[in-house]
Amino acid sequence: MCFTYLQLILLICFHGVIHAQRGDQSCAAADLDGGFFVPQQARYPSGTVLPYACDEGHKPAEDTWWATITCTNGKWSSTPMCIDQKACFPPTIPNGKYTESSDGWYEERHILSIRCDPGYEQLNQIATASCLNGTWSSLPICEKSITSCSGPPQIPHAVVNQKYQEVFAADSEVVYQCKTGYATEEGHTSTSIYCVAGSWSWSETSSCSNGNANSVVLYQCDNGYFMEDGQNTKSISCTAGTWTEAPTCSK
C-alpha cells in the first residue's frame, strides 16, 4: 500500500491498481428544463451554492419561487427541477393521512382522498381535496370523534405498556402494568380499561397496590423496643389500596 502526492492529486495504490482522487472536485453544470441558473457556467467549484428560478408558467419543485443546489466534491445536493405552475405540493392534514406522490407534487385537478387517524373523523363529512391552480380546495379537517377518549388516566404505581397517544378510538383497550411488588385487588400484575362512548371504564379495582385488599401484616419490635401503646406487636391492614398507619418501635 502506498500514498503519494503529485500536483495535488492523491494516488491510492492497492495491489497494483491505481485510483486518482481530487480533494475538492468541481461540479458540471446541471440540467434544468424550463429554468435558469445564476450565474450560468460550465463548471462550479466545490462549495458553490447555486440559485435557480423557473421560466414563466413553471416553479421549482419546492414550495418557493426560487431554490438552490450545493456542489460538494463533484456532486450536487439535489436534482434541480421546474414543474407546472398549477401543480400542488403535499398538504398538511393534522391527524389525517393520504397517499403520497412519488414525484413530490400533484398535477392540477388531482383529487386527494384523506383518511383520518383512529379516534378522529372528517368535519362536515368532507373527505377529499382537489388541486386547482396550485392550491388545494376544501382541505378536509380531522377532528376528535365524540365517541373517542383522551389519554388514559394515570394509575399510581403503574405504566401503560404502549406508545403514548393523545386520542384513542372507541372500544380501544389500554393495558396497565403494575410496578414490581404491586398488584390489583384481584392479585393481578396487570389491568385493562376500555374506551366506552367517550369515557374510560375506570374502577377502583384497577388500582395497583403493594398488598391485596384485606391483607394483614404483623409488625413485631426487636427485643427492648416497644410501640407507643407499650406493645411489641401490631397488625396493619390493606383497605381500598391503602395500608393503615404503620407503627414505630422505640426504647
ZAKE-904474 format. One line per 3 residues: number of its first residue (from 1); for each residue x, y, z of N, C-alpha, C. Coordinates in nm, 2 decimals, always signed. Layout:
<atoms>
NUM = X/Y/Z/X/Y/Z/X/Y/Z  ... $
</atoms>
This chain:
<atoms>
1 = +0.09/-0.12/+0.00/+0.00/+0.00/+0.00/+0.09/+0.12/+0.00  +0.06/+0.23/-0.08/+0.14/+0.35/-0.08/+0.05/+0.47/-0.10  +0.09/+0.58/-0.05/+0.02/+0.71/-0.06/+0.12/+0.81/-0.11 $
4 = +0.10/+0.87/-0.23/+0.19/+0.96/-0.29/+0.11/+1.09/-0.34  +0.16/+1.21/-0.30/+0.10/+1.33/-0.35/+0.18/+1.38/-0.47  +0.11/+1.41/-0.58/+0.17/+1.46/-0.70/+0.08/+1.56/-0.76 $
7 = +0.12/+1.69/-0.76/+0.04/+1.80/-0.82/-0.10/+1.80/-0.76  -0.11/+1.79/-0.63/-0.24/+1.80/-0.56/-0.34/+1.68/-0.60  -0.28/+1.58/-0.66/-0.36/+1.46/-0.69/-0.32/+1.35/-0.60 $
10 = -0.42/+1.29/-0.53/-0.39/+1.18/-0.43/-0.39/+1.05/-0.50  -0.28/+0.98/-0.50/-0.27/+0.85/-0.56/-0.29/+0.74/-0.45  -0.38/+0.65/-0.47/-0.40/+0.54/-0.37/-0.38/+0.41/-0.44 $
13 = -0.28/+0.34/-0.39/-0.24/+0.21/-0.46/-0.28/+0.09/-0.38  -0.35/+0.00/-0.44/-0.39/-0.13/-0.38/-0.36/-0.24/-0.48  -0.27/-0.32/-0.45/-0.23/-0.44/-0.53/-0.21/-0.40/-0.67 $
16 = -0.14/-0.30/-0.70/-0.10/-0.26/-0.83/-0.21/-0.18/-0.91  -0.33/-0.16/-0.85/-0.43/-0.08/-0.92/-0.42/+0.06/-0.86  -0.42/+0.16/-0.95/-0.41/+0.30/-0.91/-0.54/+0.37/-0.93 $
19 = -0.59/+0.44/-0.83/-0.71/+0.52/-0.83/-0.67/+0.67/-0.80  -0.71/+0.76/-0.89/-0.68/+0.90/-0.86/-0.80/+0.97/-0.81  -0.79/+1.05/-0.70/-0.90/+1.13/-0.64/-0.85/+1.27/-0.62 $
22 = -0.94/+1.36/-0.64/-0.91/+1.50/-0.60/-0.98/+1.54/-0.47  -0.91/+1.62/-0.39/-0.97/+1.66/-0.27/-1.10/+1.74/-0.28  -1.11/+1.84/-0.37/-1.22/+1.92/-0.39/-1.26/+1.92/-0.54 $
25 = -1.35/+1.83/-0.58/-1.38/+1.83/-0.72/-1.49/+1.92/-0.76  -1.48/+1.98/-0.87/-1.59/+2.08/-0.92/-1.71/+2.00/-0.97  -1.82/+2.07/-0.99/-1.94/+2.01/-1.05/-1.97/+2.06/-1.19 $
28 = -2.01/+1.97/-1.28/-2.05/+2.01/-1.41/-2.19/+2.08/-1.40  -2.22/+2.17/-1.49/-2.35/+2.23/-1.49/-2.46/+2.13/-1.49  -2.56/+2.15/-1.41/-2.67/+2.05/-1.40/-2.77/+2.09/-1.51 $
31 = -2.85/+1.99/-1.55/-2.96/+2.01/-1.65/-3.08/+2.07/-1.58  -3.15/+2.16/-1.64/-3.27/+2.22/-1.59/-3.36/+2.27/-1.70  -3.47/+2.19/-1.72/-3.56/+2.22/-1.82/-3.66/+2.32/-1.77 $
34 = -3.69/+2.43/-1.84/-3.78/+2.53/-1.80/-3.73/+2.63/-1.70  -3.60/+2.64/-1.68/-3.55/+2.73/-1.58/-3.41/+2.77/-1.61  -3.35/+2.85/-1.52/-3.21/+2.90/-1.54/-3.13/+2.92/-1.41 $
37 = -3.00/+2.90/-1.42/-2.91/+2.92/-1.31/-2.85/+3.06/-1.31  -2.81/+3.12/-1.20/-2.74/+3.24/-1.19/-2.62/+3.23/-1.09  -2.49/+3.23/-1.14/-2.45/+3.25/-1.28/-2.46/+3.12/-1.36 $
40 = -2.46/+3.14/-1.50/-2.46/+3.02/-1.59/-2.32/+3.00/-1.63  -2.26/+2.88/-1.60/-2.13/+2.85/-1.64/-2.11/+2.70/-1.66  -2.00/+2.65/-1.72/-1.98/+2.51/-1.75/-1.95/+2.43/-1.62 $
43 = -1.88/+2.48/-1.53/-1.84/+2.41/-1.41/-1.85/+2.50/-1.29  -1.86/+2.44/-1.17/-1.87/+2.52/-1.05/-1.78/+2.46/-0.94  -1.71/+2.54/-0.87/-1.62/+2.49/-0.76/-1.70/+2.42/-0.65 $
46 = -1.63/+2.32/-0.59/-1.69/+2.26/-0.47/-1.72/+2.36/-0.36  -1.84/+2.36/-0.31/-1.88/+2.46/-0.21/-1.97/+2.56/-0.26  -1.99/+2.56/-0.39/-2.08/+2.66/-0.46/-2.23/+2.64/-0.42 $
49 = -2.30/+2.74/-0.37/-2.44/+2.74/-0.35/-2.50/+2.81/-0.47  -2.57/+2.73/-0.56/-2.61/+2.79/-0.69/-2.76/+2.81/-0.69  -2.81/+2.93/-0.70/-2.96/+2.96/-0.70/-3.01/+2.94/-0.84 $
52 = -3.14/+2.90/-0.85/-3.20/+2.89/-0.98/-3.35/+2.93/-0.97  -3.41/+2.97/-1.08/-3.55/+3.00/-1.08/-3.61/+2.94/-1.21  -3.74/+2.95/-1.23/-3.80/+2.89/-1.34/-3.87/+2.99/-1.44 $
55 = -3.88/+2.95/-1.56/-3.94/+3.03/-1.66/-4.09/+3.05/-1.63  -4.15/+3.15/-1.70/-4.30/+3.18/-1.68/-4.38/+3.05/-1.70  -4.47/+3.03/-1.61/-4.56/+2.91/-1.62/-4.51/+2.79/-1.55 $
58 = -4.39/+2.81/-1.48/-4.33/+2.70/-1.41/-4.28/+2.75/-1.27  -4.25/+2.65/-1.18/-4.20/+2.69/-1.05/-4.11/+2.57/-1.00  -4.01/+2.60/-0.91/-3.93/+2.49/-0.86/-4.01/+2.38/-0.79 $
61 = -3.96/+2.26/-0.79/-4.03/+2.15/-0.73/-4.01/+2.16/-0.57  -4.01/+2.28/-0.52/-4.01/+2.31/-0.38/-4.11/+2.42/-0.36  -4.16/+2.43/-0.23/-4.26/+2.53/-0.21/-4.21/+2.67/-0.19 $
64 = -4.15/+2.72/-0.30/-4.09/+2.86/-0.30/-4.07/+2.90/-0.45  -4.05/+3.02/-0.48/-4.04/+3.07/-0.62/-3.90/+3.06/-0.67  -3.80/+3.04/-0.58/-3.66/+3.01/-0.63/-3.60/+2.90/-0.53 $
67 = -3.49/+2.84/-0.57/-3.43/+2.73/-0.49/-3.28/+2.73/-0.51  -3.21/+2.65/-0.44/-3.07/+2.64/-0.45/-3.02/+2.50/-0.45  -2.91/+2.47/-0.51/-2.84/+2.34/-0.50/-2.69/+2.37/-0.46 $
70 = -2.63/+2.27/-0.40/-2.49/+2.29/-0.35/-2.40/+2.19/-0.41  -2.28/+2.23/-0.45/-2.18/+2.15/-0.51/-2.09/+2.10/-0.39  -2.08/+1.97/-0.38/-1.99/+1.91/-0.27/-1.91/+1.80/-0.34 $
73 = -1.78/+1.83/-0.36/-1.69/+1.72/-0.41/-1.74/+1.66/-0.54  -1.78/+1.74/-0.63/-1.82/+1.68/-0.76/-1.97/+1.64/-0.77  -2.05/+1.66/-0.67/-2.19/+1.61/-0.67/-2.28/+1.73/-0.62 $
76 = -2.39/+1.74/-0.69/-2.49/+1.84/-0.65/-2.58/+1.78/-0.54  -2.62/+1.86/-0.45/-2.70/+1.82/-0.33/-2.84/+1.76/-0.37  -2.89/+1.81/-0.48/-3.02/+1.75/-0.53/-3.03/+1.78/-0.68 $
79 = -3.14/+1.72/-0.74/-3.16/+1.75/-0.88/-3.25/+1.86/-0.90  -3.21/+1.97/-0.96/-3.30/+2.09/-0.98/-3.41/+2.05/-1.08  -3.53/+2.11/-1.05/-3.64/+2.07/-1.14/-3.74/+2.18/-1.14 $
82 = -3.80/+2.21/-1.25/-3.91/+2.31/-1.27/-4.03/+2.23/-1.31  -4.15/+2.26/-1.24/-4.27/+2.19/-1.27/-4.38/+2.29/-1.31  -4.49/+2.24/-1.35/-4.60/+2.33/-1.39/-4.64/+2.42/-1.27 $
85 = -4.67/+2.54/-1.30/-4.70/+2.64/-1.20/-4.83/+2.60/-1.13  -4.92/+2.53/-1.20/-5.05/+2.49/-1.14/-5.05/+2.36/-1.06  -4.93/+2.30/-1.05/-4.92/+2.18/-0.97/-4.93/+2.22/-0.82 $
88 = -4.96/+2.12/-0.73/-4.98/+2.14/-0.59/-4.88/+2.06/-0.51  -4.83/+2.12/-0.40/-4.74/+2.04/-0.31/-4.82/+1.97/-0.21  -4.76/+1.87/-0.14/-4.84/+1.79/-0.04/-4.89/+1.88/+0.07 $
91 = -5.02/+1.86/+0.10/-5.08/+1.95/+0.21/-5.05/+1.89/+0.34  -5.06/+1.97/+0.44/-5.05/+1.92/+0.58/-5.19/+1.90/+0.64  -5.22/+1.78/+0.68/-5.35/+1.74/+0.73/-5.33/+1.69/+0.87 $
94 = -5.34/+1.77/+0.98/-5.33/+1.72/+1.11/-5.42/+1.60/+1.14  -5.37/+1.49/+1.19/-5.44/+1.38/+1.23/-5.51/+1.31/+1.11  -5.45/+1.32/+1.00/-5.50/+1.26/+0.88/-5.39/+1.21/+0.79 $
97 = -5.42/+1.12/+0.70/-5.32/+1.06/+0.61/-5.38/+1.05/+0.47  -5.29/+1.04/+0.37/-5.33/+1.03/+0.23/-5.21/+0.96/+0.15  -5.24/+0.92/+0.03/-5.14/+0.85/-0.05/-5.04/+0.96/-0.10 $
100 = -4.91/+0.94/-0.07/-4.81/+1.04/-0.11/-4.77/+1.02/-0.25  -4.74/+1.13/-0.32/-4.69/+1.12/-0.46/-4.55/+1.09/-0.46  -4.51/+1.00/-0.55/-4.37/+0.96/-0.57/-4.29/+1.08/-0.63 $
103 = -4.35/+1.17/-0.70/-4.29/+1.29/-0.76/-4.26/+1.40/-0.66  -4.34/+1.40/-0.55/-4.32/+1.51/-0.45/-4.42/+1.62/-0.47  -4.51/+1.61/-0.57/-4.61/+1.71/-0.60/-4.73/+1.64/-0.67 $
106 = -4.84/+1.71/-0.69/-4.96/+1.66/-0.76/-5.00/+1.75/-0.87  -5.03/+1.69/-0.99/-5.07/+1.77/-1.10/-5.21/+1.84/-1.08  -5.24/+1.94/-1.15/-5.36/+2.01/-1.14/-5.48/+1.92/-1.17 $
109 = -5.59/+1.94/-1.09/-5.71/+1.86/-1.09/-5.70/+1.72/-1.03  -5.58/+1.70/-0.96/-5.57/+1.57/-0.89/-5.66/+1.58/-0.77  -5.73/+1.47/-0.74/-5.82/+1.46/-0.63/-5.75/+1.37/-0.52 $
112 = -5.74/+1.43/-0.40/-5.67/+1.36/-0.29/-5.78/+1.31/-0.19  -5.77/+1.18/-0.15/-5.86/+1.12/-0.06/-5.79/+1.12/+0.08  -5.85/+1.17/+0.18/-5.79/+1.18/+0.31/-5.86/+1.08/+0.41 $
115 = -5.78/+1.01/+0.49/-5.83/+0.92/+0.59/-5.78/+0.97/+0.72  -5.88/+0.99/+0.81/-5.85/+1.04/+0.95/-5.79/+0.93/+1.03  -5.70/+0.96/+1.13/-5.64/+0.87/+1.22/-5.75/+0.81/+1.31 $
118 = -5.73/+0.69/+1.37/-5.82/+0.63/+1.46/-5.86/+0.73/+1.57  -5.99/+0.75/+1.60/-6.03/+0.84/+1.71/-6.07/+0.97/+1.65  -6.05/+1.00/+1.52/-6.08/+1.12/+1.45/-6.18/+1.10/+1.34 $
121 = -6.25/+1.20/+1.30/-6.35/+1.19/+1.19/-6.35/+1.32/+1.11  -6.39/+1.31/+0.98/-6.39/+1.43/+0.90/-6.50/+1.53/+0.94  -6.46/+1.66/+0.95/-6.56/+1.76/+0.98/-6.65/+1.78/+0.86 $
124 = -6.78/+1.78/+0.88/-6.88/+1.80/+0.78/-6.87/+1.69/+0.67  -6.81/+1.58/+0.70/-6.80/+1.46/+0.61/-6.73/+1.49/+0.48  -6.64/+1.59/+0.49/-6.56/+1.62/+0.37/-6.43/+1.54/+0.38 $
127 = -6.41/+1.45/+0.27/-6.30/+1.36/+0.28/-6.20/+1.37/+0.16  -6.23/+1.47/+0.07/-6.14/+1.48/-0.05/-6.10/+1.63/-0.07  -5.99/+1.65/-0.14/-5.95/+1.78/-0.18/-5.90/+1.78/-0.32 $
130 = -5.92/+1.89/-0.40/-5.88/+1.90/-0.54/-5.77/+2.00/-0.56  -5.67/+1.97/-0.64/-5.57/+2.06/-0.68/-5.61/+2.15/-0.79  -5.63/+2.28/-0.76/-5.68/+2.38/-0.86/-5.58/+2.50/-0.86 $
133 = -5.52/+2.52/-0.98/-5.43/+2.64/-1.00/-5.32/+2.65/-0.89  -5.26/+2.54/-0.84/-5.16/+2.55/-0.75/-5.19/+2.54/-0.60  -5.32/+2.54/-0.57/-5.37/+2.53/-0.43/-5.47/+2.42/-0.42 $
136 = -5.49/+2.38/-0.29/-5.59/+2.28/-0.26/-5.72/+2.34/-0.22  -5.83/+2.29/-0.28/-5.96/+2.34/-0.24/-6.03/+2.25/-0.13  -6.09/+2.32/-0.03/-6.16/+2.25/+0.07/-6.09/+2.13/+0.13 $
139 = -5.97/+2.16/+0.19/-5.90/+2.06/+0.26/-5.98/+2.00/+0.38  -5.99/+1.87/+0.39/-6.06/+1.81/+0.50/-6.00/+1.84/+0.63  -6.08/+1.85/+0.74/-6.03/+1.87/+0.87/-6.07/+1.74/+0.96 $
142 = -5.97/+1.68/+1.02/-5.99/+1.57/+1.10/-6.00/+1.61/+1.25  -6.12/+1.60/+1.31/-6.14/+1.64/+1.44/-6.17/+1.52/+1.53  -6.15/+1.53/+1.66/-6.17/+1.42/+1.76/-6.31/+1.38/+1.76 $
145 = -6.34/+1.25/+1.74/-6.47/+1.19/+1.75/-6.53/+1.20/+1.89  -6.66/+1.22/+1.89/-6.73/+1.23/+2.03/-6.73/+1.10/+2.10  -6.71/+0.99/+2.03/-6.70/+0.86/+2.09/-6.56/+0.81/+2.13 $
148 = -6.46/+0.89/+2.09/-6.32/+0.86/+2.13/-6.29/+0.91/+2.26  -6.17/+0.87/+2.32/-6.13/+0.91/+2.45/-6.00/+0.98/+2.44  -5.98/+1.08/+2.54/-5.85/+1.14/+2.55/-5.75/+1.04/+2.62 $
151 = -5.63/+1.09/+2.65/-5.53/+1.00/+2.71/-5.59/+0.93/+2.83  -5.55/+0.81/+2.86/-5.60/+0.73/+2.98/-5.55/+0.79/+3.11  -5.63/+0.78/+3.22/-5.59/+0.83/+3.35/-5.46/+0.77/+3.40 $
154 = -5.39/+0.84/+3.48/-5.27/+0.79/+3.55/-5.31/+0.70/+3.67  -5.25/+0.58/+3.67/-5.27/+0.49/+3.79/-5.14/+0.49/+3.87  -5.15/+0.52/+4.00/-5.03/+0.52/+4.08/-4.96/+0.38/+4.07 $
157 = -4.83/+0.38/+4.07/-4.75/+0.25/+4.07/-4.78/+0.16/+3.95  -4.81/+0.23/+3.83/-4.83/+0.15/+3.71/-4.79/+0.23/+3.59  -4.77/+0.17/+3.48/-4.74/+0.23/+3.35/-4.83/+0.17/+3.24 $
160 = -4.85/+0.24/+3.13/-4.92/+0.19/+3.02/-4.82/+0.12/+2.93  -4.84/+0.00/+2.88/-4.74/-0.08/+2.80/-4.76/-0.05/+2.65  -4.77/+0.07/+2.61/-4.78/+0.10/+2.47/-4.73/+0.25/+2.45 $
163 = -4.71/+0.29/+2.33/-4.66/+0.42/+2.29/-4.77/+0.52/+2.33  -4.72/+0.64/+2.37/-4.82/+0.75/+2.41/-4.89/+0.80/+2.29  -5.02/+0.83/+2.31/-5.10/+0.90/+2.21/-5.21/+0.98/+2.28 $
166 = -5.25/+1.09/+2.21/-5.35/+1.18/+2.27/-5.49/+1.13/+2.27  -5.52/+1.06/+2.16/-5.66/+1.02/+2.14/-5.67/+0.87/+2.11  -5.77/+0.81/+2.17/-5.80/+0.66/+2.15/-5.94/+0.64/+2.09 $
169 = -5.95/+0.56/+1.99/-6.08/+0.53/+1.93/-6.17/+0.46/+2.02  -6.30/+0.47/+2.00/-6.40/+0.39/+2.08/-6.36/+0.24/+2.08  -6.38/+0.18/+2.19/-6.36/+0.04/+2.21/-6.21/+0.00/+2.23 $
172 = -6.12/+0.11/+2.23/-5.98/+0.08/+2.25/-5.95/+0.02/+2.39  -5.86/-0.07/+2.40/-5.82/-0.12/+2.53/-5.68/-0.07/+2.56  -5.66/-0.03/+2.69/-5.53/+0.01/+2.74/-5.49/-0.08/+2.85 $
175 = -5.37/-0.13/+2.84/-5.33/-0.23/+2.95/-5.22/-0.16/+3.04  -5.25/-0.16/+3.17/-5.15/-0.11/+3.26/-5.07/-0.22/+3.32  -4.94/-0.20/+3.34/-4.86/-0.30/+3.41/-4.82/-0.24/+3.54 $
178 = -4.85/-0.32/+3.65/-4.81/-0.27/+3.78/-4.66/-0.28/+3.81  -4.62/-0.19/+3.89/-4.48/-0.18/+3.93/-4.44/-0.31/+4.01  -4.32/-0.35/+4.00/-4.28/-0.48/+4.07/-4.31/-0.47/+4.22 $
181 = -4.37/-0.57/+4.27/-4.42/-0.58/+4.41/-4.56/-0.53/+4.43  -4.62/-0.48/+4.32/-4.76/-0.43/+4.33/-4.85/-0.51/+4.25  -4.98/-0.51/+4.29/-5.08/-0.59/+4.22/-5.22/-0.53/+4.24 $
184 = -5.32/-0.57/+4.16/-5.46/-0.52/+4.17/-5.52/-0.59/+4.29  -5.64/-0.55/+4.32/-5.71/-0.62/+4.43/-5.74/-0.77/+4.41  -5.74/-0.80/+4.28/-5.76/-0.94/+4.25/-5.63/-1.02/+4.24 $
187 = -5.52/-0.95/+4.27/-5.39/-1.01/+4.27/-5.32/-1.02/+4.14  -5.37/-0.95/+4.03/-5.31/-0.95/+3.90/-5.20/-0.84/+3.89  -5.10/-0.87/+3.81/-4.99/-0.77/+3.80/-5.02/-0.67/+3.68 $
190 = -5.13/-0.69/+3.61/-5.17/-0.60/+3.50/-5.32/-0.58/+3.51  -5.37/-0.47/+3.45/-5.51/-0.45/+3.45/-5.55/-0.37/+3.32  -5.67/-0.38/+3.27/-5.71/-0.31/+3.15/-5.83/-0.22/+3.17 $
193 = -5.83/-0.11/+3.09/-5.95/-0.03/+3.09/-5.99/-0.01/+2.94  -6.11/+0.03/+2.92/-6.16/+0.04/+2.78/-6.23/+0.18/+2.75  -6.22/+0.22/+2.63/-6.28/+0.35/+2.59/-6.43/+0.32/+2.55 $
196 = -6.52/+0.37/+2.63/-6.66/+0.34/+2.60/-6.74/+0.47/+2.59  -6.79/+0.50/+2.47/-6.87/+0.62/+2.45/-6.80/+0.75/+2.50  -6.67/+0.76/+2.48/-6.60/+0.88/+2.51/-6.54/+0.88/+2.65 $
199 = -6.56/+0.78/+2.73/-6.51/+0.77/+2.87/-6.44/+0.64/+2.89  -6.34/+0.64/+2.99/-6.27/+0.52/+3.02/-6.34/+0.44/+3.13  -6.34/+0.31/+3.11/-6.41/+0.22/+3.21/-6.32/+0.20/+3.33 $
202 = -6.31/+0.31/+3.41/-6.22/+0.31/+3.53/-6.30/+0.26/+3.65  -6.23/+0.18/+3.74/-6.29/+0.14/+3.86/-6.17/+0.13/+3.97  -6.21/+0.13/+4.09/-6.11/+0.12/+4.20/-6.03/-0.01/+4.19 $
205 = -6.09/-0.11/+4.14/-6.03/-0.24/+4.13/-5.91/-0.24/+4.03  -5.90/-0.13/+3.95/-5.79/-0.12/+3.85/-5.67/-0.07/+3.92  -5.67/-0.03/+4.05/-5.55/+0.02/+4.11/-5.45/-0.08/+4.14 $
208 = -5.32/-0.04/+4.14/-5.21/-0.12/+4.18/-5.16/-0.09/+4.32  -5.15/-0.18/+4.41/-5.11/-0.16/+4.54/-5.01/-0.26/+4.58  -4.93/-0.24/+4.69/-4.83/-0.34/+4.73/-4.89/-0.43/+4.84 $
211 = -5.01/-0.47/+4.82/-5.08/-0.57/+4.90/-5.22/-0.59/+4.85  -5.27/-0.71/+4.86/-5.41/-0.74/+4.82/-5.51/-0.68/+4.92  -5.63/-0.65/+4.87/-5.73/-0.60/+4.96/-5.75/-0.69/+5.08 $
214 = -5.77/-0.63/+5.20/-5.79/-0.70/+5.32/-5.67/-0.78/+5.37  -5.55/-0.76/+5.31/-5.43/-0.83/+5.36/-5.39/-0.77/+5.49  -5.33/-0.85/+5.58/-5.29/-0.81/+5.71/-5.14/-0.84/+5.73 $
217 = -5.07/-0.74/+5.78/-4.93/-0.75/+5.80/-4.90/-0.73/+5.95  -4.82/-0.82/+6.01/-4.79/-0.81/+6.15/-4.65/-0.75/+6.18  -4.65/-0.65/+6.25/-4.52/-0.58/+6.29/-4.48/-0.63/+6.43 $
220 = -4.35/-0.66/+6.45/-4.30/-0.70/+6.58/-4.17/-0.63/+6.61  -4.16/-0.56/+6.73/-4.04/-0.49/+6.76/-3.93/-0.58/+6.81  -3.81/-0.54/+6.79/-3.69/-0.61/+6.84/-3.70/-0.61/+6.99 $
223 = -3.62/-0.70/+7.05/-3.61/-0.71/+7.20/-3.56/-0.57/+7.26  -3.64/-0.53/+7.36/-3.60/-0.40/+7.42/-3.67/-0.28/+7.36  -3.75/-0.30/+7.25/-3.82/-0.19/+7.18/-3.97/-0.21/+7.19 $
226 = -4.04/-0.10/+7.20/-4.18/-0.11/+7.22/-4.25/+0.00/+7.13  -4.38/-0.03/+7.11/-4.46/+0.07/+7.03/-4.52/+0.17/+7.13  -4.59/+0.28/+7.08/-4.64/+0.38/+7.17/-4.73/+0.33/+7.27 $
229 = -4.81/+0.23/+7.24/-4.90/+0.17/+7.34/-4.84/+0.07/+7.43  -4.71/+0.06/+7.43/-4.64/-0.03/+7.52/-4.63/-0.18/+7.46  -4.70/-0.20/+7.35/-4.70/-0.34/+7.30/-4.58/-0.35/+7.21 $
232 = -4.54/-0.48/+7.18/-4.42/-0.50/+7.09/-4.47/-0.57/+6.96  -4.60/-0.58/+6.94/-4.66/-0.63/+6.81/-4.78/-0.55/+6.78  -4.80/-0.54/+6.65/-4.92/-0.47/+6.60/-4.95/-0.51/+6.45 $
235 = -5.08/-0.52/+6.42/-5.12/-0.55/+6.28/-5.17/-0.43/+6.20  -5.14/-0.42/+6.07/-5.20/-0.32/+5.99/-5.27/-0.39/+5.87  -5.36/-0.33/+5.81/-5.44/-0.40/+5.70/-5.45/-0.31/+5.58 $
238 = -5.47/-0.37/+5.46/-5.48/-0.30/+5.33/-5.63/-0.29/+5.30  -5.67/-0.16/+5.29/-5.81/-0.13/+5.26/-5.82/-0.03/+5.15  -5.89/-0.07/+5.04/-5.91/+0.02/+4.92/-5.77/+0.07/+4.87 $
241 = -5.67/-0.02/+4.87/-5.55/+0.01/+4.81/-5.45/+0.09/+4.90  -5.49/+0.11/+5.03/-5.41/+0.19/+5.12/-5.39/+0.11/+5.25  -5.26/+0.11/+5.30/-5.24/+0.05/+5.43/-5.27/+0.14/+5.54 $
244 = -5.32/+0.09/+5.65/-5.34/+0.17/+5.77/-5.20/+0.21/+5.82  -5.20/+0.31/+5.91/-5.07/+0.37/+5.95/-4.98/+0.26/+6.02  -4.85/+0.26/+5.97/-4.75/+0.17/+6.02/-4.70/+0.21/+6.15 $
247 = -4.68/+0.12/+6.25/-4.63/+0.16/+6.38/-4.48/+0.18/+6.38  -4.43/+0.24/+6.49/-4.29/+0.27/+6.50/-4.24/+0.20/+6.64  -4.12/+0.16/+6.64/-4.07/+0.10/+6.76/-3.96/+0.19/+6.82 $
250 = -3.96/+0.20/+6.95/-3.86/+0.28/+7.02/-3.83/+0.22/+7.16  -3.72/+0.26/+7.22/-3.69/+0.21/+7.35/-3.77/+0.28/+7.46 $
</atoms>
